[in-house]
Each structure stands twice: as C-alpha cells, then as structure tokens.
Amino acid sequence: MARVAIVADSSACLPGDLIVKHNIRLVPLGLSIDGRFVPDGSISAEELFRQAAAARRVQTASPPPGDFAAAFEDARRDGAEEVLCLTLSAAYSGTHDAALGATLLTDVPVTVVDTGGLAMTHGFAVLSAARALEAGAGGDEASDIARRVGTGGKLVGMLDTLKFLVRGGRVPWIVGWAASVMRVKPVLAFVDGGARSIARPRTWRSAKARLLSEVLDSCWPARIAVMHSNAPEPAAELAAAVQEAMQPAELLVTEFSSVMAVHTGPGFVGLAVCHDD
C-alpha cells in the first residue's frame, strides 16, 4: 500500500502536540493588515488584536498555491508516495481552490478533499484521516472518513463581541449594534458559510449552559474540542463542565489560530463536536 501523507491548512486549529504526533503538515493561511501579510500563527493573540484594533483594513487570505505545492514536495522528500490534502469548507474560504491549483505545480500524486468543516470540525476530520492511515487504511478510505467527520460535525460558540464578525461581513452591522446596546453574549451556530444566532444570553453562566445544551444531544460517543480566542480561563471552565456532563471519548482544548480569531474577536469560547469515528 502506498505511503500517504496528510497536508492540511492551519484553520484546523489543531493542538501542536497532535500535529507532531500524527506528522501532519500544515499550510498557513494569512492575514492582510493594512496590506501587510501576516502568516497564521506568527504573532500572539494579544499582538493580533492590538494590530487589528489600530488597522484601517484587516482581511484574511488563503495560502497561495505555491505554499501547498511546497508542502506536497516536502512530503515526497520524506518518503510519501501520495498526498491527501484536506481543506476547510469552501463555503468559508478560497483555500480549497488554492490547493487544487497547487496540484498543477507538482507531479506529486495529490487528492484534495473539502472536509466541509470549520475550525475543529475540520480539525477532527484531519485527525480522523491521519489516525485511519496509521491504522492501515488507504487514501480513499481516509478521504471518505474525513468528509464524513467534517460534514457531520457541529460548531457552536459564544462571542464576547460581534464587532469582528460584522467587520468581516458575516453578520449585518445592525445586529452587531443591537447586541452591543443590549449587552448580550450571542451564541452562534456556524453553518453554510455563515453564523446563525441561536441564543442571546446576557451572562457567561447562561451562555455556558446553552453551549452545553447544544452538545448534550449530540451523537455518542462524542469527540469534543473546546476552542477559545484569548480566553483560556473560560475555556478551561467549559472543558471541565463538558467532561463532567458527557465524559466524551476525546476532549481537546485548543486556541484559535490568528485567521480564525480575527473573525470572532477576543473572548470567543466554543465547542466543536464530532462522532467518534
């Protein structure tokens, strides 16, 4: 059976130890801050929000095809005969198209798969594919697993502010204005390339309860990731509550990458839940 390497984009928000353990190659997305390109993961969350607050224009940027092609070539130098490239949902980013374009720049055999996921629903898809390959699966089977996990996942989160989603065009400005006036902490579900409000609690305690309720009826046994944007203490509190309530098959705590964090702003805390594939 051919040796297959995994290449994914950085929006998967995977914990660093798992990236190393499963030999996953990450291609960083980027930010354009007043025209200056900042690779994902190159600055801290605190510095990101400091620069974003002072900037006139902040945009996210997909990796150039050449960055994916370089990762494919690197995998071949390490002995891979094929590459499985897993990208976040094309509904949120042009990253999938960039990866497809990269296949024209190399003769490495590459299969590019849109997992249908975002943040750690995408991350769990990447992990599932990597673990399947390690267990002896072929590239086609690992691709199918990644699609199934990514599209079957659920992502919900609480925002401390809607300002960043409004600036990115994910929600109308009037919604952000109303939320700031009412001092609510919106709980959102991320589906179909956008964010949908599912609750508007006024306190972190109420928001935490709603986040838990959103995953308690999920498939069992569940794999759950607690994600946060510069909010480690609320994330740890939520992780403890998830562990007590659900005892999931896997529980991860991970911080958003810069590209994800610039959409949510500081204070975001969320949950990604996937079936234990």
Secondary structure, 3 states (H helix, E strand, C coil): CCCEEEEEEHHHCCCHHHHHHCCCEEECCEEEECCEEEECCCCCHHHHHHHHHHCCCEEEECCCHHHHHHHHHHHHHCCCCEEEEEECCCCCCCHHHHHHHHHHHCCCCEEEEECCCCCHHHHHHHHHHHHHHHCCCCHHHHHHHHHHHHHHCEEEEECCCCHHHHHCCCCCHHHHHHHHHHCCCCEEEEECCEEEEEECCCCHHHHHHHHHHHHHCCCCCEEEEEEECCCHHHHHHHHHHHHHHHCCCEEEEEECCHHHHHHHCCCCEEEEEEECC
